[in-house]
Amino acid sequence: MMGSEYSGTTTLAKGFIEWIKSNLGKTVIFHDHWKIPQISGHPPTEPPHINLTAEEQIQVSNATSPVKELLMRYALYYHSPHSYEETDQFGLYVGYYFDDLIYGPRYFDYGKPNQPGDRALEKLKIEQTIMKFCPNTVLTLVKCNESEIEKRIKSNPHKNQLGNENDIKFFANRFNEEFETSLITNKITLDTSNSNVNESVYELTYKLQPFFTKDDRMRLLSGI
């Protein structure tokens, strides 16, 4: 699941997790830790003490660009599939290499062309791995119009916000560009501009139906 900050990816993911638990009886691995300095923990299943403390987040923020790049590149590859045995595992990744690809070069001075760990090349490597071991992966782009994102920024600003109102259009274009050029073949889009969480979760599950496995369909029909 990918999308610019304030588009609703995290909120939607949490709602989708509850839907999966209720309708499929599955436990979901939820990875939403790709925006520096919040780079640890797996909410909502892990207790708060698993996440970095405020002091540790400051240490991450104060690290040099090469250190940030190395740390995030290790995290990206650690979370990439490594065998066919992972094909049937259910995981929900929010942001993942897309966040790092877009935010890293713009705000943290790493991952640019001709720099170590060029994120455009890293994206290609990771997606080739995904399509080899997990070809059923579905990529979801979460969108939101500019005026609604401005409202969300003013009403509920994020503690470690990246950018400001002037970056909204830039982020929207960049995420759309990376979505369109992704090697992942199963793709859907959602617009949360005028939808509440429940409505967005319903739309998501509806659009995902063509990609459900036979086992998923049986669970839905039987009510688990």
C-alpha positions as a Markdown table, in Angstrom:
| # | Residue | x | y | z |
|---|---|---|---|---|
| 1 | Met | 0.0 | 0.0 | 0.0 |
| 2 | Met | 1.5 | 3.3 | -1.1 |
| 3 | Gly | 0.6 | 6.9 | -1.1 |
| 4 | Ser | 1.7 | 10.4 | -0.1 |
| 5 | Glu | 1.6 | 11.4 | 3.6 |
| 6 | Tyr | -1.9 | 12.2 | 4.8 |
| 7 | Ser | -3.5 | 10.3 | 1.9 |
| 8 | Gly | -4.7 | 7.8 | 4.5 |
| 9 | Thr | -2.5 | 4.7 | 4.0 |
| 10 | Thr | -1.9 | 4.0 | 7.7 |
| 11 | Thr | -5.6 | 4.5 | 8.7 |
| 12 | Leu | -6.8 | 2.4 | 5.8 |
| 13 | Ala | -4.3 | -0.3 | 6.6 |
| 14 | Lys | -5.5 | -0.5 | 10.3 |
| 15 | Gly | -9.1 | -0.8 | 9.1 |
| 16 | Phe | -8.2 | -3.5 | 6.6 |
| 17 | Ile | -6.4 | -5.5 | 9.2 |
| 18 | Glu | -9.6 | -5.7 | 11.3 |
| 19 | Trp | -11.5 | -6.7 | 8.2 |
| 20 | Ile | -9.0 | -9.5 | 7.5 |
| 21 | Lys | -9.2 | -10.7 | 11.1 |
| 22 | Ser | -13.0 | -10.7 | 11.1 |
| 23 | Asn | -13.6 | -12.1 | 7.6 |
| 24 | Leu | -10.6 | -14.3 | 6.9 |
| 25 | Gly | -9.4 | -15.2 | 10.3 |
| 26 | Lys | -5.8 | -14.4 | 9.4 |
| 27 | Thr | -3.1 | -12.7 | 11.4 |
| 28 | Val | -1.5 | -9.9 | 9.4 |
| 29 | Ile | 2.1 | -8.8 | 9.6 |
| 30 | Phe | 1.9 | -5.0 | 9.4 |
| 31 | His | 5.0 | -3.1 | 8.3 |
| 32 | Asp | 4.6 | 0.6 | 8.5 |
| 33 | His | 8.0 | 1.9 | 9.5 |
| 34 | Trp | 9.6 | 3.5 | 6.5 |
| 35 | Lys | 9.6 | 7.2 | 7.3 |
| 36 | Ile | 12.6 | 8.4 | 9.2 |
| 37 | Pro | 12.9 | 8.5 | 12.2 |
| 38 | Gln | 9.9 | 6.2 | 12.9 |
| 39 | Ile | 11.6 | 3.0 | 11.6 |
| 40 | Ser | 10.7 | 0.3 | 14.1 |
| 41 | Gly | 7.8 | -1.7 | 15.4 |
| 42 | His | 4.8 | -3.4 | 13.9 |
| 43 | Pro | 1.6 | -1.6 | 15.0 |
| 44 | Pro | -1.0 | -2.4 | 16.2 |
| 45 | Thr | 0.1 | -5.9 | 17.3 |
| 46 | Glu | 3.3 | -5.0 | 19.1 |
| 47 | Pro | 3.4 | -3.0 | 22.4 |
| 48 | Pro | 4.6 | 0.6 | 22.4 |
| 49 | His | 8.0 | -0.3 | 24.0 |
| 50 | Ile | 9.1 | -2.1 | 20.9 |
| 51 | Asn | 9.2 | 1.3 | 19.0 |
| 52 | Leu | 12.1 | 3.7 | 19.2 |
| 53 | Thr | 12.0 | 6.1 | 22.1 |
| 54 | Ala | 11.9 | 9.9 | 21.5 |
| 55 | Glu | 15.6 | 10.0 | 22.3 |
| 56 | Glu | 16.4 | 7.2 | 19.9 |
| 57 | Gln | 14.4 | 8.8 | 17.1 |
| 58 | Ile | 16.5 | 12.0 | 17.6 |
| 59 | Gln | 19.6 | 9.8 | 17.2 |
| 60 | Val | 18.3 | 8.5 | 13.9 |
| 61 | Ser | 17.4 | 11.9 | 12.7 |
| 62 | Asn | 20.9 | 13.2 | 13.6 |
| 63 | Ala | 22.7 | 10.4 | 11.8 |
| 64 | Thr | 24.6 | 11.3 | 8.7 |
| 65 | Ser | 23.1 | 10.6 | 5.2 |
| 66 | Pro | 25.4 | 7.6 | 4.6 |
| 67 | Val | 24.3 | 6.0 | 7.9 |
| 68 | Lys | 20.6 | 6.7 | 7.1 |
| 69 | Glu | 21.0 | 5.2 | 3.7 |
| 70 | Leu | 22.7 | 2.1 | 4.9 |
| 71 | Leu | 20.3 | 1.6 | 7.7 |
| 72 | Met | 17.2 | 1.8 | 5.4 |
| 73 | Arg | 18.8 | -0.3 | 2.7 |
| 74 | Tyr | 19.4 | -3.1 | 5.2 |
| 75 | Ala | 15.8 | -2.8 | 6.3 |
| 76 | Leu | 14.4 | -2.9 | 2.8 |
| 77 | Tyr | 16.3 | -6.1 | 1.9 |
| 78 | Tyr | 15.5 | -7.7 | 5.2 |
| 79 | His | 11.8 | -7.3 | 4.4 |
| 80 | Ser | 12.0 | -8.5 | 0.8 |
| 81 | Pro | 11.0 | -12.1 | 0.0 |
| 82 | His | 13.8 | -14.6 | -0.2 |
| 83 | Ser | 12.2 | -17.9 | -1.1 |
| 84 | Tyr | 9.1 | -19.4 | -2.7 |
| 85 | Glu | 8.0 | -20.6 | 0.8 |
| 86 | Glu | 7.0 | -17.0 | 1.5 |
| 87 | Thr | 4.4 | -17.0 | -1.3 |
| 88 | Asp | 1.5 | -18.0 | 0.9 |
| 89 | Gln | 2.3 | -15.7 | 3.7 |
| 90 | Phe | 0.0 | -12.7 | 4.2 |
| 91 | Gly | 1.7 | -9.4 | 4.9 |
| 92 | Leu | 0.7 | -5.8 | 4.6 |
| 93 | Tyr | 3.4 | -3.3 | 3.8 |
| 94 | Val | 2.6 | 0.4 | 4.0 |
| 95 | Gly | 5.1 | 2.6 | 2.2 |
| 96 | Tyr | 8.0 | 0.1 | 2.0 |
| 97 | Tyr | 10.6 | 1.0 | -0.7 |
| 98 | Phe | 8.3 | 3.6 | -2.2 |
| 99 | Asp | 8.5 | 5.9 | 0.8 |
| 100 | Asp | 12.3 | 5.4 | 0.9 |
| 101 | Leu | 12.6 | 6.0 | -2.8 |
| 102 | Ile | 10.6 | 9.3 | -2.7 |
| 103 | Tyr | 11.5 | 10.8 | 0.7 |
| 104 | Gly | 15.1 | 9.7 | 1.0 |
| 105 | Pro | 16.5 | 11.7 | -1.9 |
| 106 | Arg | 14.4 | 14.7 | -1.2 |
| 107 | Tyr | 14.8 | 15.1 | 2.6 |
| 108 | Phe | 17.8 | 12.9 | 3.7 |
| 109 | Asp | 20.3 | 13.3 | 0.8 |
| 110 | Tyr | 20.7 | 9.7 | -0.1 |
| 111 | Gly | 19.6 | 7.3 | -2.8 |
| 112 | Lys | 20.0 | 9.8 | -5.7 |
| 113 | Pro | 21.4 | 8.8 | -9.1 |
| 114 | Asn | 25.2 | 8.1 | -8.9 |
| 115 | Gln | 25.0 | 7.9 | -5.1 |
| 116 | Pro | 25.5 | 4.6 | -3.2 |
| 117 | Gly | 22.2 | 2.8 | -3.0 |
| 118 | Asp | 20.5 | 4.6 | -5.9 |
| 119 | Arg | 16.9 | 4.1 | -4.9 |
| 120 | Ala | 15.6 | 3.8 | -8.4 |
| 121 | Leu | 17.9 | 0.8 | -8.9 |
| 122 | Glu | 17.0 | -0.6 | -5.5 |
| 123 | Lys | 13.3 | -0.4 | -6.4 |
| 124 | Leu | 14.0 | -2.4 | -9.6 |
| 125 | Lys | 16.0 | -5.1 | -7.7 |
| 126 | Ile | 13.3 | -5.4 | -5.0 |
| 127 | Glu | 10.4 | -5.6 | -7.4 |
| 128 | Gln | 12.2 | -8.3 | -9.5 |
| 129 | Thr | 12.5 | -10.3 | -6.3 |
| 130 | Ile | 8.8 | -9.7 | -5.4 |
| 131 | Met | 7.7 | -10.8 | -8.9 |
| 132 | Lys | 9.9 | -13.9 | -8.7 |
| 133 | Phe | 8.8 | -15.2 | -5.3 |
| 134 | Cys | 5.5 | -13.4 | -4.6 |
| 135 | Pro | 3.9 | -12.7 | -8.0 |
| 136 | Asn | 0.4 | -12.5 | -6.5 |
| 137 | Thr | 1.3 | -9.3 | -4.6 |
| 138 | Val | -1.2 | -6.5 | -5.1 |
| 139 | Leu | 0.0 | -2.9 | -5.2 |
| 140 | Thr | -2.5 | -0.3 | -3.9 |
| 141 | Leu | -2.1 | 3.4 | -4.6 |
| 142 | Val | -4.0 | 5.5 | -2.1 |
| 143 | Lys | -4.9 | 9.0 | -3.4 |
| 144 | Cys | -6.4 | 12.1 | -1.9 |
| 145 | Asn | -7.1 | 15.5 | -3.4 |
| 146 | Glu | -5.0 | 18.5 | -2.5 |
| 147 | Ser | -7.6 | 20.5 | -0.6 |
| 148 | Glu | -8.5 | 17.5 | 1.6 |
| 149 | Ile | -4.8 | 16.8 | 2.4 |
| 150 | Glu | -4.4 | 20.5 | 3.4 |
| 151 | Lys | -7.3 | 20.1 | 5.8 |
| 152 | Arg | -5.8 | 16.9 | 7.3 |
| 153 | Ile | -2.5 | 18.6 | 7.8 |
| 154 | Lys | -4.1 | 21.5 | 9.7 |
| 155 | Ser | -6.5 | 19.4 | 11.7 |
| 156 | Asn | -4.2 | 16.5 | 12.6 |
| 157 | Pro | -0.5 | 17.3 | 11.9 |
| 158 | His | 1.9 | 14.4 | 12.2 |
| 159 | Lys | 4.7 | 14.6 | 14.8 |
| 160 | Asn | 7.5 | 13.9 | 12.2 |
| 161 | Gln | 5.8 | 15.4 | 9.2 |
| 162 | Leu | 7.8 | 15.3 | 6.0 |
| 163 | Gly | 7.3 | 18.5 | 3.9 |
| 164 | Asn | 4.4 | 20.9 | 4.0 |
| 165 | Glu | 1.5 | 22.2 | 1.9 |
| 166 | Asn | 3.9 | 23.2 | -0.9 |
| 167 | Asp | 4.9 | 19.6 | -1.4 |
| 168 | Ile | 1.4 | 18.1 | -1.8 |
| 169 | Lys | 1.4 | 18.1 | -5.6 |
| 170 | Phe | 5.0 | 17.0 | -5.8 |
| 171 | Phe | 4.2 | 13.9 | -3.6 |
| 172 | Ala | 1.0 | 13.1 | -5.5 |
| 173 | Asn | 2.9 | 13.1 | -8.8 |
| 174 | Arg | 5.8 | 11.1 | -7.5 |
| 175 | Phe | 3.8 | 8.4 | -6.0 |
| 176 | Asn | 1.6 | 8.1 | -9.1 |
| 177 | Glu | 4.7 | 8.0 | -11.3 |
| 178 | Glu | 6.3 | 5.2 | -9.2 |
| 179 | Phe | 3.0 | 3.3 | -9.1 |
| 180 | Glu | 2.6 | 3.4 | -12.9 |
| 181 | Thr | 6.2 | 2.3 | -13.6 |
| 182 | Ser | 6.1 | -0.5 | -10.9 |
| 183 | Leu | 6.9 | -4.0 | -12.2 |
| 184 | Ile | 4.1 | -5.4 | -9.9 |
| 185 | Thr | 1.3 | -6.3 | -12.3 |
| 186 | Asn | -1.7 | -6.5 | -9.9 |
| 187 | Lys | -2.6 | -2.9 | -9.2 |
| 188 | Ile | -5.6 | -1.0 | -7.8 |
| 189 | Thr | -6.2 | 2.6 | -6.8 |
| 190 | Leu | -8.3 | 4.2 | -4.0 |
| 191 | Asp | -9.3 | 7.8 | -3.5 |
| 192 | Thr | -10.0 | 8.7 | 0.2 |
| 193 | Ser | -10.8 | 12.3 | -0.4 |
| 194 | Asn | -14.5 | 12.0 | 0.3 |
| 195 | Ser | -14.7 | 8.6 | 2.1 |
| 196 | Asn | -14.6 | 7.6 | 5.7 |
| 197 | Val | -12.5 | 4.6 | 6.9 |
| 198 | Asn | -15.3 | 2.1 | 6.7 |
| 199 | Glu | -16.2 | 3.2 | 3.1 |
| 200 | Ser | -12.5 | 3.0 | 2.1 |
| 201 | Val | -12.1 | -0.5 | 3.6 |
| 202 | Tyr | -15.2 | -1.6 | 1.7 |
| 203 | Glu | -13.9 | -0.2 | -1.6 |
| 204 | Leu | -10.5 | -1.8 | -1.0 |
| 205 | Thr | -11.9 | -5.3 | -0.3 |
| 206 | Tyr | -14.2 | -5.0 | -3.3 |
| 207 | Lys | -11.4 | -4.1 | -5.6 |
| 208 | Leu | -9.2 | -6.9 | -4.2 |
| 209 | Gln | -11.8 | -9.6 | -4.9 |
| 210 | Pro | -10.3 | -10.6 | -8.2 |
| 211 | Phe | -7.0 | -11.3 | -6.4 |
| 212 | Phe | -8.4 | -13.4 | -3.6 |
| 213 | Thr | -7.1 | -17.0 | -3.4 |
| 214 | Lys | -9.4 | -20.0 | -3.5 |
| 215 | Asp | -8.8 | -20.4 | 0.3 |
| 216 | Asp | -9.8 | -16.8 | 0.9 |
| 217 | Arg | -13.0 | -17.2 | -1.1 |
| 218 | Met | -13.9 | -20.4 | 0.9 |
| 219 | Arg | -13.4 | -18.6 | 4.1 |
| 220 | Leu | -15.6 | -15.7 | 3.0 |
| 221 | Leu | -18.4 | -18.1 | 1.9 |
| 222 | Ser | -18.2 | -20.1 | 5.1 |
| 223 | Gly | -17.9 | -17.1 | 7.4 |
| 224 | Ile | -14.7 | -18.8 | 8.6 |
